[in-house]
Amino acid sequence: MLLLHLLQAPLLAALPFSSLAVGAACLAIMGFLNGIAVVIYMSIIQRAAPSAMLGRVMSLLVLAGLSLQPLGQLSTAWSIRAGWLTASYLTAAAIMVVTSLVAMASSTIRDL
């Protein structure tokens, strides 16, 4: 499952250097891979959560996702407005790679 994020990182890094058609293809592939990853992650979380707490766990997960998404969009807009378009995409790709590798190194994450 973390391999899906490692596959997305080079596509994300290629976006500022690609044409519109190539960029659209990269985004389409990333969307497909991310869709698969979300299903896997949600299944793992639902299996790991106690059944009596499942509603609360899922509510917290949705709240966290919806709360943090605007912050990510805001920071991305600021970096692009500051002229750091390429740097922002490369940084995001590097973060995807590093967090995926750290998660893969964790036996707790691998055992899920």
C-alpha positions in Angstrom: 0.0 0.0 0.0 2.8 2.4 0.8 4.3 1.4 -2.6 1.4 3.3 -4.1 2.7 6.5 -2.6 6.2 5.8 -3.8 4.8 5.3 -7.3 3.0 8.7 -7.1 6.1 10.7 -6.0 7.9 10.8 -9.3 4.7 11.7 -11.1 4.2 14.6 -8.7 7.8 15.7 -9.1 7.4 15.7 -12.9 4.4 18.0 -13.0 6.2 21.4 -13.1 8.4 20.2 -15.9 5.7 18.6 -18.1 3.4 19.7 -20.8 -0.3 20.1 -20.2 -1.1 16.6 -21.7 1.6 14.9 -19.8 0.7 16.7 -16.6 -3.0 15.7 -17.0 -1.9 12.1 -17.5 0.3 12.2 -14.4 -2.6 13.6 -12.4 -5.0 10.9 -13.7 -2.6 8.1 -12.8 -2.0 9.7 -9.4 -5.8 9.9 -8.8 -6.2 6.3 -9.7 -3.4 5.2 -7.4 -4.6 7.4 -4.6 -8.1 6.0 -4.9 -6.7 2.5 -4.4 -4.7 3.6 -1.4 -7.6 5.3 0.3 -9.7 2.1 0.0 -6.8 0.1 1.5 -6.2 2.6 4.3 -9.9 2.9 5.3 -10.1 -0.9 5.4 -7.1 -1.2 7.6 -8.4 1.5 10.0 -11.8 -0.1 10.2 -10.3 -3.5 10.9 -8.0 -2.1 13.6 -10.6 0.0 15.4 -12.8 -1.6 18.1 -16.3 -2.1 16.8 -17.8 0.0 19.6 -15.5 2.9 18.7 -15.7 2.6 14.9 -18.1 5.5 14.4 -15.9 7.8 16.6 -12.7 6.7 14.8 -14.1 7.3 11.4 -15.6 10.7 12.5 -12.2 11.8 13.8 -10.5 10.6 10.6 -12.9 12.6 8.4 -12.6 15.6 10.7 -8.8 15.5 10.5 -8.8 15.1 6.7 -11.3 17.9 6.1 -9.6 20.2 8.6 -6.0 19.8 7.3 -6.9 19.9 3.6 -7.5 23.7 3.5 -4.2 24.3 5.4 -2.3 22.3 2.7 -4.0 24.2 -0.1 -3.2 27.5 1.6 0.4 26.7 2.1 0.7 25.5 -1.5 -0.9 28.7 -2.8 1.5 30.8 -0.7 4.5 28.9 -2.0 3.4 29.1 -5.6 2.5 32.8 -5.3 6.0 33.3 -3.9 7.5 31.8 -7.0 8.3 28.4 -5.6 6.2 26.3 -8.0 8.9 23.8 -8.9 10.2 23.7 -5.3 6.8 23.1 -3.9 6.2 20.1 -6.1 9.6 18.7 -5.5 9.2 19.1 -1.8 5.9 17.4 -1.8 7.3 14.5 -3.7 10.2 14.3 -1.3 7.8 14.3 1.6 5.9 11.4 0.0 9.0 9.4 -0.4 10.4 10.0 3.1 7.2 9.4 4.9 6.6 6.2 2.9 10.1 4.9 3.6 9.8 5.7 7.3 6.4 3.9 7.4 7.8 0.9 5.6 10.7 0.7 8.1 8.2 0.6 11.0 7.2 -3.0 11.9 4.0 -1.7 13.4 2.9 -0.2 10.1 4.0 -3.3 8.1 2.0 -5.6 10.4 -1.2 -3.8 9.8 
